[in-house]
Amino acid sequence: MRRLGAFSTLGCPELSAEGIARLARDHGDLGVELRAAAGTPLNDGMSATALAELADELRATRLLSVSTYVLIADTAADDSDVVEGLLTAIDLARALGAPAIRVFAGGEGTALPARRLRSALAGTGPDVEILLETHDSHSTGRSVADVLDAVGDARCGAIWDVAHPWAVGERPEHTLEALWPWLRYVQVKDEPSPTERTPVLLGEGGIPLEHMLDLLDDRGYSGVLSLEWERAWHPSIPPLGDALSAAERWLESAGR
């Protein structure tokens, strides 16, 4: 039976590093996608001392990635600024012992983000990957795969956020087929419809989650399912702990 393997700290903006670690431990040693943003335990401008303290607090926590907001296809930014942002994020992940950073595209096209990723990879080592999520301008698996194909570096990969390709009408079969060579892990969530995006508990919305899990099983996927619970933007939804318990129950009831 497939189990939930991780969660994103989007769902617990009020929690300290200690609270995040406790939540991960209480739900079966889950991995953590650690959000890097203002008002969270990991943020820009942290001193070396504060970063070391955070690393110590999270030492027993299995970090899946550092979720950054670097926009690799942003046409309003210079290449050098984007590459610097990527390298800074990689250094943060390295200091925390995280194996990857999450990035968004944030702009159209393939050549520009691919060039910036290649430049960043040329300036770093093999220990931290850069993972592009299906999101915003690159919501489809095909658009993400086009960028990663153009980069052609095993240190890049993809995160399948199941909501965004579904919301723009890409069939799950096509998403998975495009992302499969690059797929590192899958973010699961549920929403009522492509036009009503407020998160609901797994199994209560319109995303064909069981079908997606069947597709993953048929492919032999053995990676992580990570719950993304966007309470930072939807403060009226239940706390992350409740969403994690509901997700675990749904997976069990669905025979996963």
C-alpha positions as CSV (number, residue, x, y, z in Angstrom):
1,M,0.0,0.0,0.0
2,R,1.3,3.4,-1.0
3,R,1.8,5.8,1.9
4,L,2.1,9.5,2.2
5,G,5.9,10.3,2.3
6,A,6.2,14.0,2.9
7,F,4.4,17.4,3.2
8,S,5.1,20.9,2.2
9,T,5.4,23.6,4.9
10,L,3.1,25.8,2.9
11,G,0.5,24.2,5.1
12,C,1.9,25.4,8.4
13,P,2.9,29.0,8.1
14,E,2.4,29.4,11.9
15,L,4.8,26.6,12.8
16,S,8.4,27.0,14.0
17,A,11.2,24.7,12.9
18,E,10.6,22.6,16.1
19,G,6.9,22.4,15.2
20,I,7.6,21.3,11.7
21,A,10.0,18.6,12.9
22,R,7.4,17.4,15.5
23,L,4.6,17.2,12.8
24,A,6.9,15.2,10.6
25,R,7.8,12.8,13.4
26,D,4.2,12.4,14.7
27,H,3.0,11.4,11.2
28,G,5.4,8.6,10.7
29,D,8.7,10.3,10.0
30,L,7.5,12.2,6.9
31,G,9.8,14.1,4.7
32,V,9.5,17.8,4.4
33,E,9.4,20.3,1.5
34,L,10.8,23.3,3.4
35,R,9.4,26.6,2.1
36,A,11.9,29.4,1.9
37,A,10.1,32.7,2.2
38,A,9.6,35.7,4.5
39,G,7.8,34.9,7.7
40,T,9.0,31.2,7.7
41,P,11.8,29.5,9.6
42,L,13.9,29.7,6.4
43,N,14.1,33.1,4.8
44,D,16.4,35.4,2.8
45,G,18.9,37.4,4.9
46,M,19.4,34.8,7.6
47,S,22.7,35.0,9.3
48,A,25.1,32.1,9.2
49,T,24.4,31.6,12.9
50,A,20.7,31.5,12.4
51,L,21.1,29.1,9.4
52,A,23.3,26.8,11.5
53,E,20.7,26.8,14.3
54,L,17.9,25.9,11.9
55,A,20.0,23.1,10.5
56,D,20.5,21.8,14.0
57,E,16.8,22.0,14.8
58,L,16.0,20.0,11.6
59,R,18.8,17.6,11.9
60,A,16.6,14.6,12.5
61,T,14.1,15.7,9.9
62,R,14.3,14.2,6.4
63,L,14.3,17.2,4.0
64,L,12.9,16.5,0.5
65,S,13.7,19.9,-0.9
66,V,13.9,23.6,-0.2
67,S,10.9,25.3,-1.9
68,T,12.2,28.5,-3.4
69,Y,10.5,31.2,-5.5
70,V,13.3,31.7,-8.0
71,L,11.6,32.3,-11.4
72,I,13.9,30.9,-14.0
73,A,12.0,32.2,-17.0
74,D,11.3,35.7,-15.7
75,T,12.0,38.1,-18.6
76,A,12.1,41.1,-16.3
77,A,15.2,39.7,-14.5
78,D,18.8,39.6,-15.8
79,D,20.4,36.2,-16.3
80,S,23.0,37.0,-13.8
81,D,20.4,37.7,-11.1
82,V,18.5,34.5,-11.7
83,V,21.7,32.4,-11.7
84,E,22.8,34.1,-8.5
85,G,19.4,33.3,-6.9
86,L,19.7,29.7,-7.9
87,L,23.2,29.4,-6.5
88,T,22.2,31.1,-3.3
89,A,19.3,28.7,-2.9
90,I,21.6,25.7,-3.6
91,D,23.9,26.9,-0.9
92,L,21.0,27.1,1.5
93,A,19.9,23.6,0.7
94,R,23.4,22.3,1.1
95,A,23.7,24.0,4.5
96,L,20.5,22.2,5.6
97,G,21.4,18.9,4.1
98,A,18.5,19.1,1.6
99,P,19.1,17.2,-1.7
100,A,17.2,19.6,-4.0
101,I,15.7,23.1,-4.5
102,R,12.3,23.7,-6.1
103,V,11.9,26.5,-8.7
104,F,9.1,27.9,-10.8
105,A,9.3,29.1,-14.4
106,G,7.4,32.4,-14.1
107,G,7.6,33.2,-17.8
108,E,7.0,31.6,-21.2
109,G,9.5,29.7,-23.3
110,T,12.1,27.1,-23.2
111,A,15.5,28.6,-24.3
112,L,15.7,31.2,-21.6
113,P,15.1,29.0,-18.5
114,A,17.2,26.3,-20.0
115,R,20.1,28.6,-20.5
116,R,19.9,29.9,-16.9
117,L,19.7,26.4,-15.5
118,R,22.8,25.4,-17.4
119,S,24.7,28.4,-16.2
120,A,23.8,27.7,-12.6
121,L,24.7,24.0,-12.9
122,A,28.1,25.0,-14.3
123,G,28.8,26.8,-11.1
124,T,27.9,24.1,-8.6
125,G,28.4,20.5,-7.7
126,P,26.4,17.3,-7.9
127,D,25.0,17.2,-4.4
128,V,21.9,19.5,-4.8
129,E,19.4,19.1,-7.7
130,I,17.2,21.8,-9.3
131,L,13.6,20.7,-9.6
132,L,11.1,22.5,-11.8
133,E,7.5,22.2,-10.7
134,T,4.5,22.1,-13.0
135,H,3.1,25.5,-12.1
136,D,2.2,28.9,-13.6
137,S,3.5,29.5,-17.1
138,H,4.7,25.9,-17.2
139,S,1.8,24.1,-15.7
140,T,1.8,21.2,-18.2
141,G,4.2,18.2,-18.0
142,R,5.1,18.8,-21.6
143,S,6.3,22.4,-21.0
144,V,8.4,21.4,-18.0
145,A,9.9,18.4,-19.9
146,D,10.8,20.7,-22.8
147,V,12.9,22.8,-20.5
148,L,14.6,19.9,-18.9
149,D,15.2,18.2,-22.2
150,A,16.9,21.4,-23.4
151,V,19.1,21.4,-20.3
152,G,20.0,17.8,-20.6
153,D,21.6,17.5,-17.1
154,A,20.8,14.8,-14.6
155,R,21.1,17.3,-11.8
156,C,17.7,18.8,-13.0
157,G,14.4,17.1,-12.4
158,A,10.6,17.6,-12.2
159,I,8.0,17.8,-9.5
160,W,4.5,16.8,-10.7
161,D,2.1,19.1,-8.8
162,V,-1.0,17.2,-9.8
163,A,-3.4,20.2,-9.7
164,H,-1.9,22.5,-12.3
165,P,-1.7,20.2,-15.4
166,W,-5.2,19.0,-14.5
167,A,-6.5,22.6,-14.2
168,V,-5.2,23.6,-17.7
169,G,-6.7,20.4,-19.3
170,E,-3.6,18.2,-19.7
171,R,-4.6,14.5,-19.4
172,P,-2.7,12.8,-16.5
173,E,-1.4,10.1,-19.0
174,H,0.2,12.9,-21.0
175,T,1.6,14.6,-18.0
176,L,3.2,11.5,-16.6
177,E,4.6,10.4,-20.0
178,A,6.3,13.8,-20.5
179,L,7.7,14.0,-17.0
180,W,8.7,10.4,-16.4
181,P,12.4,10.7,-17.4
182,W,12.7,13.6,-15.0
183,L,10.2,12.8,-12.3
184,R,11.6,13.2,-8.8
185,Y,8.4,13.3,-6.7
186,V,4.7,14.0,-6.8
187,Q,2.8,16.7,-4.9
188,V,-0.8,15.5,-4.2
189,K,-3.7,17.8,-3.3
190,D,-7.4,18.1,-4.2
191,E,-9.5,21.0,-5.4
192,P,-13.2,21.2,-6.3
193,S,-12.7,22.2,-10.0
194,P,-10.3,23.9,-12.4
195,T,-12.1,27.2,-11.6
196,E,-12.6,26.7,-7.9
197,R,-9.1,26.2,-6.5
198,T,-9.6,26.4,-2.7
199,P,-7.9,23.2,-1.4
200,V,-10.1,20.4,0.0
201,L,-9.1,17.2,1.8
202,L,-7.9,14.4,-0.5
203,G,-10.8,12.6,-2.2
204,E,-13.3,15.4,-1.6
205,G,-12.5,17.4,-4.8
206,G,-12.4,16.9,-8.6
207,I,-8.8,15.9,-9.2
208,P,-8.7,12.3,-10.5
209,L,-6.3,11.2,-7.8
210,E,-7.1,7.5,-7.9
211,H,-6.5,7.4,-11.7
212,M,-3.2,9.3,-11.2
213,L,-2.1,6.8,-8.6
214,D,-3.0,3.9,-10.9
215,L,-0.9,5.5,-13.6
216,L,2.0,5.8,-11.2
217,D,1.6,2.2,-10.1
218,D,1.5,1.0,-13.7
219,R,4.8,2.8,-14.3
220,G,6.4,1.3,-11.3
221,Y,6.8,4.6,-9.5
222,S,8.4,4.1,-6.1
223,G,9.0,7.7,-5.2
224,V,7.4,10.1,-2.7
225,L,3.9,11.4,-2.5
226,S,4.0,14.8,-0.8
227,L,0.9,16.6,0.5
228,E,0.8,20.3,-0.5
229,W,-1.8,22.0,1.7
230,E,-1.9,25.7,0.9
231,R,-3.0,27.2,4.2
232,A,-0.6,30.1,3.8
233,W,-3.0,31.4,1.1
234,H,-6.2,29.9,2.4
235,P,-6.2,30.4,6.2
236,S,-9.7,29.2,6.6
237,I,-8.9,25.6,5.7
238,P,-8.1,23.1,8.4
239,P,-4.6,22.9,9.9
240,L,-2.0,20.8,8.2
241,G,-2.1,18.1,10.9
242,D,-5.7,17.5,10.1
243,A,-5.1,17.4,6.4
244,L,-2.2,14.9,6.9
245,S,-4.4,12.6,8.9
246,A,-7.2,12.9,6.3
247,A,-4.7,12.1,3.5
248,E,-3.5,9.0,5.3
249,R,-7.0,7.8,5.8
250,W,-7.9,8.4,2.2
251,L,-4.9,6.6,0.9
252,E,-5.7,3.6,3.1
253,S,-9.3,3.6,2.1
254,A,-8.3,3.8,-1.6
255,G,-6.1,0.7,-1.1
256,R,-2.9,2.7,-1.7
